[in-house]
Amino acid sequence: MERRVAVVSDVMMGYGGAERVVEELLNIFPSADLYTLFIVPSAREKLKEKYPKTVVHTSIFQAFINKDEVSKYVSIIKFFSWIYWEIVDLKRYYLIISSSHSFMSKNVKKGKNAFHLAYIHTPPRYLYKEFCEIGIIRSFPLNVILWPIMEFLRWIDRRGSKKPNVLVANSKNVQSRIRKYYELESVVIYPPVEVFSQERLKGNYFVCLSRLVKQKGIDLAVKVCSKNNIPLVVIGDGDEMVNLRKISGSTIKFVGNCEDIEKFKILAEAKALIYTSREEDFGMVPVEALKVGTPVIAYNSGGVGETVVDGKNGVMFDDFSEISLDRAIERFNRLKISVSMCKKSVKKFSTNIFRKKIMNLIPE
């Protein structure tokens, strides 16, 4: 009998880092079924085109998703997502690979002889101490009112972490979180990063590439570049777009979401990527920039310290402040960082290495 494989993803809200990991898992297992809480229309179309054999299974929450611009209130789903993963029946699958960050898809039940590999981008931020978009739940009086619910969800999450046969962390940073919150060991496998690249002349602008949400800190880059009349191209979309446009000066250009070829063209021609994400789990964007030969000016927080080496392929700054970023840009302008050095520094982040390490963990 042909071994049946299920790829499980928290949600499919677009094509960020978590979604690209799911895509690579489907490259390994193109006939796998995909289970997810919900999938936005554009992601469904891409999957249908690239993986015609993959059957997508969604939850009751799919009824609320009929467009790509998912409301921030979808965060409420996080409080109830565990119920779906507790009741969904995956017993007919011999192999389950889950990609989990906020909605507890690692908690799925498996058959008696099945093997479950859980790829964890982070333990859910809203349950623990990392920066999250719904930080208001930690403020008085909500933190008191919600305390019993949050404790219950933490128990559900920790219990679910013991269900998979093996836990895989997307970085050493997340590995330490797994050890801290779950008291379990994990294997580090960096996510795969492939780019469309060719040699290009550098322009005079900097670039930010991100979902436009508070955690990514793009407002800091916009403020500094506006104040100093520094050309900055912002790639991405999200809830913060309106606010960012309000605080931006004449040197800031917003291009929204764009296809990969155009995205990497903009990245390759930029002087540097300005990366301001707070407590990022790993951070695939700096790796994408480095792979096309573009250095990174990064806030020293979360997993970025595993990819950006100060003075070698970029510049790090330690305080999330305008003064600190200002000084980092000035320092960067005095350095000479080569395209070849940037590319060489991230050779280990490839699809081939990712596939090989994943397959080495799966029993024959």
C-alpha positions as CSV (number, residue, x, y, z in Angstrom):
1,M,0.0,0.0,0.0
2,E,1.3,3.5,-0.9
3,R,2.2,5.4,2.2
4,R,-0.3,8.2,2.8
5,V,1.1,11.6,3.9
6,A,-0.6,14.5,5.6
7,V,1.0,18.0,5.7
8,V,-0.6,20.1,8.5
9,S,-0.4,23.9,8.6
10,D,-1.8,26.2,11.2
11,V,-3.2,28.5,8.5
12,M,-2.4,29.6,4.9
13,M,-2.7,33.4,5.0
14,G,-0.3,34.2,2.1
15,Y,3.3,33.3,1.4
16,G,5.3,34.2,4.4
17,G,8.0,32.0,6.0
18,A,5.6,29.4,7.4
19,E,3.7,29.0,4.1
20,R,7.0,28.6,2.2
21,V,8.0,25.8,4.5
22,V,4.6,24.1,3.7
23,E,5.3,24.6,0.0
24,E,8.6,22.9,0.3
25,L,7.1,20.0,2.2
26,L,4.6,19.6,-0.7
27,N,7.6,19.6,-3.1
28,I,8.9,16.6,-1.1
29,F,5.5,15.0,-1.0
30,P,3.4,16.3,-3.9
31,S,0.6,13.9,-3.4
32,A,0.2,14.7,0.3
33,D,-3.1,15.9,1.7
34,L,-3.1,19.4,3.3
35,Y,-4.9,20.2,6.5
36,T,-5.3,23.8,7.7
37,L,-7.7,25.9,9.7
38,F,-8.3,28.1,6.7
39,I,-6.7,29.2,3.4
40,V,-7.0,32.5,1.7
41,P,-8.1,32.5,-2.0
42,S,-4.8,33.5,-3.5
43,A,-2.9,30.8,-1.6
44,R,-5.5,28.2,-2.6
45,E,-5.1,29.1,-6.3
46,K,-1.3,28.8,-6.1
47,L,-1.5,25.4,-4.4
48,K,-4.0,24.2,-7.0
49,E,-1.7,25.2,-9.8
50,K,1.5,23.9,-8.3
51,Y,0.2,20.8,-6.5
52,P,-2.8,19.4,-8.4
53,K,-2.7,16.1,-6.5
54,T,-3.0,17.8,-3.1
55,V,-6.4,17.8,-1.5
56,V,-6.9,20.7,0.9
57,H,-9.0,20.1,4.0
58,T,-10.1,23.1,6.1
59,S,-12.1,23.7,9.3
60,I,-15.3,25.5,10.1
61,F,-13.3,28.7,10.3
62,Q,-13.0,28.7,6.5
63,A,-16.5,30.0,6.3
64,F,-15.2,33.4,7.6
65,I,-12.4,33.7,5.0
66,N,-13.5,34.8,1.6
67,K,-10.8,37.3,0.7
68,D,-7.0,37.7,1.0
69,E,-7.1,40.6,3.4
70,V,-7.7,38.7,6.6
71,S,-9.0,40.9,9.5
72,K,-6.8,41.2,12.5
73,Y,-9.7,39.9,14.5
74,V,-8.9,36.5,13.1
75,S,-6.6,36.4,16.2
76,I,-9.7,35.3,18.1
77,I,-9.5,32.0,16.2
78,K,-6.3,31.3,18.1
79,F,-8.3,30.7,21.3
80,F,-10.5,28.0,19.7
81,S,-8.1,26.4,17.1
82,W,-7.0,23.6,19.4
83,I,-10.6,22.2,19.3
84,Y,-10.3,21.5,15.5
85,W,-6.9,19.8,15.9
86,E,-8.2,17.7,18.7
87,I,-11.1,16.3,16.7
88,V,-9.7,16.1,13.1
89,D,-9.2,12.5,12.1
90,L,-5.7,11.7,10.7
91,K,-5.6,8.1,11.7
92,R,-5.4,6.9,8.0
93,Y,-2.0,8.6,7.5
94,Y,1.3,6.9,8.1
95,L,3.2,10.1,8.1
96,I,2.2,13.5,9.4
97,I,4.3,16.6,9.1
98,S,3.0,19.7,10.8
99,S,4.1,23.3,10.5
100,S,3.1,25.2,13.6
101,H,3.4,28.7,15.1
102,S,0.2,30.2,16.6
103,F,-2.7,27.9,16.1
104,M,-1.5,24.6,17.7
105,S,-1.6,22.4,14.6
106,K,1.2,20.2,16.2
107,N,-1.5,19.0,18.6
108,V,-3.1,16.7,16.0
109,K,-3.8,13.1,16.9
110,K,-2.1,10.3,14.9
111,G,-2.7,6.7,14.4
112,K,-1.0,4.1,16.5
113,N,1.8,3.3,14.1
114,A,2.0,6.7,12.4
115,F,5.0,9.0,12.6
116,H,4.6,12.7,13.3
117,L,7.3,15.3,12.6
118,A,6.4,18.7,14.0
119,Y,8.2,21.7,12.5
120,I,7.8,24.5,15.0
121,H,8.3,28.1,14.0
122,T,7.7,29.2,17.6
123,P,5.5,28.2,20.6
124,P,2.4,30.5,20.3
125,R,3.6,34.0,21.1
126,Y,0.3,35.1,22.7
127,L,0.6,32.4,25.3
128,Y,4.1,33.2,26.4
129,K,6.4,36.2,26.8
130,E,7.4,37.0,23.2
131,F,6.1,40.1,21.4
132,C,2.7,39.5,19.9
133,E,0.1,41.5,18.0
134,I,-2.6,41.0,20.6
135,G,-0.4,42.2,23.5
136,I,-3.5,43.9,25.0
137,I,-4.5,40.6,26.6
138,R,-1.5,41.0,28.9
139,S,-2.6,44.3,30.2
140,F,-4.9,44.9,33.3
141,P,-7.7,44.1,33.6
142,L,-7.8,41.7,30.6
143,N,-4.9,39.7,32.0
144,V,-6.8,39.0,35.2
145,I,-10.1,38.2,33.4
146,L,-8.4,35.9,30.9
147,W,-5.9,34.3,33.3
148,P,-7.9,31.0,33.7
149,I,-8.4,30.7,29.9
150,M,-4.7,31.4,29.2
151,E,-3.6,28.9,31.7
152,F,-5.8,26.3,30.1
153,L,-4.5,27.1,26.6
154,R,-0.9,26.8,27.9
155,W,-1.7,23.4,29.3
156,I,-3.3,22.3,26.0
157,D,-0.2,23.6,24.1
158,R,2.3,21.9,26.4
159,R,0.3,18.7,26.3
160,G,0.2,18.9,22.5
161,S,4.0,19.3,22.3
162,K,4.4,15.8,23.6
163,K,2.3,14.2,20.9
164,P,4.8,14.3,17.9
165,N,7.6,11.8,17.5
166,V,10.1,14.5,16.9
167,L,10.1,18.3,17.3
168,V,12.0,20.4,14.8
169,A,12.9,24.0,15.6
170,N,13.4,26.5,12.7
171,S,16.3,28.1,14.5
172,K,18.5,27.9,17.7
173,N,16.4,30.8,19.0
174,V,13.2,28.7,18.8
175,Q,15.0,25.7,20.1
176,S,15.7,27.6,23.3
177,R,12.0,28.6,23.5
178,I,10.9,25.0,23.1
179,R,13.3,24.0,25.9
180,K,12.1,26.8,28.1
181,Y,8.3,26.4,27.6
182,Y,7.9,22.7,26.8
183,E,11.0,21.4,28.6
184,L,11.7,19.2,25.6
185,E,14.6,18.9,23.2
186,S,14.3,19.5,19.5
187,V,16.4,19.3,16.3
188,V,17.3,22.6,14.4
189,I,16.6,22.6,10.7
190,Y,16.7,26.0,9.2
191,P,13.9,26.8,6.7
192,P,14.6,26.6,3.0
193,V,15.3,29.9,1.2
194,E,15.6,30.0,-2.6
195,V,15.7,33.2,-4.6
196,F,15.5,34.5,-8.2
197,S,18.8,36.3,-8.6
198,Q,21.2,37.8,-11.1
199,E,24.0,40.3,-10.8
200,R,22.6,43.8,-10.6
201,L,23.9,47.3,-10.0
202,K,23.2,48.7,-6.6
203,G,20.8,51.7,-6.4
204,N,20.8,54.4,-3.8
205,Y,17.8,53.2,-1.8
206,F,17.3,51.0,1.2
207,V,14.5,48.4,1.4
208,C,12.1,46.9,4.0
209,L,10.3,43.7,3.2
210,S,7.7,42.3,5.6
211,R,4.1,41.9,6.5
212,L,3.1,45.3,7.7
213,V,2.2,44.5,11.3
214,K,3.5,46.0,14.6
215,Q,5.9,43.2,15.5
216,K,7.9,43.9,12.3
217,G,8.7,47.4,13.5
218,I,8.6,49.0,10.0
219,D,7.5,52.3,11.5
220,L,11.0,52.7,13.0
221,A,12.7,52.5,9.5
222,V,10.0,54.8,8.0
223,K,10.5,57.5,10.7
224,V,14.4,57.4,10.4
225,C,14.5,57.4,6.6
226,S,11.8,60.2,6.4
227,K,13.7,62.4,8.9
228,N,17.0,62.0,7.1
229,N,15.6,62.1,3.5
230,I,16.9,58.6,2.8
231,P,15.2,56.7,-0.1
232,L,13.3,53.6,1.3
233,V,11.2,51.1,-0.6
234,V,8.7,49.2,1.5
235,I,7.5,45.9,0.1
236,G,4.5,44.2,1.8
237,D,1.0,44.9,3.0
238,G,-0.9,44.6,6.3
239,D,-2.8,46.4,9.0
240,E,-0.1,49.0,9.6
241,M,-0.1,50.3,6.0
242,V,-2.4,53.3,6.8
243,N,-0.3,54.3,9.8
244,L,2.9,54.0,7.9
245,R,1.7,56.1,5.0
246,K,0.7,58.8,7.5
247,I,4.2,59.0,9.1
248,S,6.1,58.7,5.8
249,G,8.0,61.4,4.1
250,S,8.6,62.1,0.4
251,T,11.5,59.6,0.1
252,I,9.4,56.6,1.2
253,K,7.9,54.4,-1.6
254,F,5.3,51.7,-0.9
255,V,5.0,48.9,-3.5
256,G,2.7,46.5,-1.6
257,N,2.9,42.8,-2.3
258,C,4.7,41.8,-5.5
259,E,5.7,38.6,-7.3
260,D,9.0,37.0,-6.3
261,I,10.8,38.0,-9.5
262,E,10.0,41.7,-8.9
263,K,10.7,41.4,-5.1
264,F,14.1,39.9,-5.6
265,K,14.9,42.6,-8.3
266,I,14.2,45.3,-5.7
267,L,16.2,43.5,-3.0
268,A,19.2,42.9,-5.3
269,E,19.4,46.6,-6.3
270,A,19.1,47.9,-2.8
271,K,22.0,49.3,-0.8
272,A,20.8,47.3,2.2
273,L,17.8,45.7,3.8
274,I,16.7,47.4,7.0
275,Y,15.3,44.7,9.3
276,T,13.5,45.9,12.4
277,S,11.5,42.9,13.5
278,R,11.2,42.4,17.2
279,E,11.8,38.9,18.7
280,E,11.6,37.3,15.3
281,D,11.6,33.5,15.5
282,F,14.1,33.0,12.7
283,G,13.7,35.6,9.9
284,M,13.8,34.4,6.3
285,V,13.8,37.9,4.8
286,P,17.5,38.7,5.9
287,V,18.5,35.4,4.3
288,E,16.7,36.3,1.1
289,A,18.5,39.6,1.0
290,L,21.9,38.1,1.6
291,K,21.3,35.5,-1.1
292,V,21.0,38.2,-3.7
293,G,24.1,39.9,-2.3
294,T,22.4,42.7,-0.3
295,P,23.7,43.3,3.2
296,V,21.4,43.7,6.2
297,I,21.0,46.4,8.8
298,A,19.2,44.5,11.6
299,Y,17.8,45.1,15.0
300,N,19.6,42.6,17.3
301,S,16.6,40.6,18.4
302,G,15.4,37.0,18.0
303,G,16.8,34.7,15.3
304,V,18.5,37.3,13.2
305,G,21.7,36.8,15.1
306,E,22.0,33.4,13.5
307,T,22.3,34.9,10.0
308,V,23.7,38.5,10.2
309,V,27.3,38.9,11.4
310,D,28.1,42.4,12.4
311,G,30.7,44.0,10.1
312,K,30.8,40.9,7.8
313,N,27.5,40.8,6.0
314,G,25.7,43.6,7.7
315,V,25.3,45.9,10.8
316,M,23.5,45.1,14.0
317,F,21.9,47.7,16.4
318,D,20.9,46.9,19.9
319,D,18.3,49.5,20.9
320,F,14.9,49.7,19.2
321,S,15.2,53.5,18.8
322,E,15.6,56.1,16.1
323,I,19.0,57.1,17.4
324,S,20.3,53.5,17.3
325,L,19.1,52.9,13.8
326,D,20.4,56.3,12.7
327,R,23.9,55.3,13.9
328,A,23.7,51.9,12.3
329,I,22.9,53.4,8.9
330,E,25.8,55.9,9.3
331,R,28.1,53.0,10.3
332,F,26.9,50.9,7.4
333,N,27.7,53.7,4.9
334,R,31.3,53.7,6.1
335,L,31.7,50.0,5.6
336,K,32.5,48.1,2.4
337,I,30.6,44.8,2.4
338,S,30.9,42.8,-0.8
339,V,28.1,41.0,-2.7
340,S,30.2,37.8,-2.7
341,M,30.6,37.9,1.1
342,C,26.8,38.3,1.6
343,K,26.0,35.3,-0.7
344,K,28.7,33.1,0.8
345,S,27.4,33.7,4.4
346,V,24.1,32.0,3.7
347,K,24.9,29.0,1.5
348,K,23.7,26.6,4.2
349,F,20.1,27.9,3.9
350,S,19.0,25.9,0.8
351,T,16.1,23.7,-0.2
352,N,18.5,20.7,-0.8
353,I,19.8,20.8,2.8
354,F,16.3,21.3,4.2
355,R,15.0,18.3,2.3
356,K,17.9,16.1,3.2
357,K,17.6,16.9,6.9
358,I,13.9,16.4,7.0
359,M,14.1,13.0,5.2
360,N,16.9,11.9,7.6
361,L,14.4,12.2,10.5
362,I,11.7,10.2,8.8
363,P,11.9,6.4,9.4
364,E,11.9,4.2,6.3
